[in-house]
Amino acid sequence: MEKMPFSKVPDENQIEAMLSEIKPMPTPRLESMMRHAPWQKTVPAGSRGAWKPTRRLAWGLAGLVLVVLFLSVLFIPSVRGIARQIIYNYLFAPSNQLEVQVTLASPADLYNFSDPANFPLSIQEAQQEGGFNLKLLTNLPEGLRFIGSRFDQKFYSVTMLYEGLDYQLFLTQRPQGNGSDMFGIGSDAEVKLVSIGESQGEFVTGGWEAVSTQPVAPQTTPGSTVNIQAIWDNSLPQATLRWQAGGSIYELRSLGEGGLSESELINLANGLK
């Protein structure tokens, strides 16, 4: 599973504090107009219909405040960015283009993560290396079979690989609070909130597609730097479901033209045991 470094995400208390500071402040001109407004004058007893303009104006002012706040979220980048951080399992990149430089410890660092050869462990071996109990998929779709597992020390996570006829399925899990594996997505990616049991999950389609991988040095040698350029493609045949439950973080990622749908991934997530 490809990981990208991102800045620290504000926690819920910080988000709530920042959003609470967005308050409409009346100007002296508005206060003066309110003091001389027609409804401030004494209304003779028995007058009929005198309450109607007041009620209409109150509703009008309430509607205006809501419109102003809505437009602020849409057009003020800082406010829009804060609101997006309410998404817990994904981190929006500044744009749909990504360019990073990676220093290689060895040429083998550049490999295809989805290659079955990178999943040599059995479930028992992966659980032993990870040091935490793993949950397994039940009621696998027809034709889907388990290939192998791997333990990533950097992210303190275990990933299991399953293969179908024309797609692959990855199940990644790790204890919450160990390691850091925020999943970076493009600025135009759409995150859909879904229910997984009593937990909230987040579903995204699309992924990063490498358009250029060039060594900065003439040769890719140990310690050399590689320049990677990628773009976010919402139409890429990839679907990712992430959620947190019982002190653990889970991810199901389907890759390939015949991959699983949103509802199928949710059903698998609900069946973890």
PyMOL commands that set and color helices and strands:
alter all, ss='L'
color gray80, all
select helices_A, chain A and resi 12-20+28-35+38-40+51-75+77-84+107-109+116-118+123-130+262-270
alter helices_A, ss='H'
color red, helices_A
select strands_A, chain A and resi 90-92+97-103+145-152+157-163+168-175+183-185+192-196+199-205+207-215+225-233+238-245+248-255
alter strands_A, ss='S'
color yellow, strands_A
deselect
rebuild
show_as cartoon
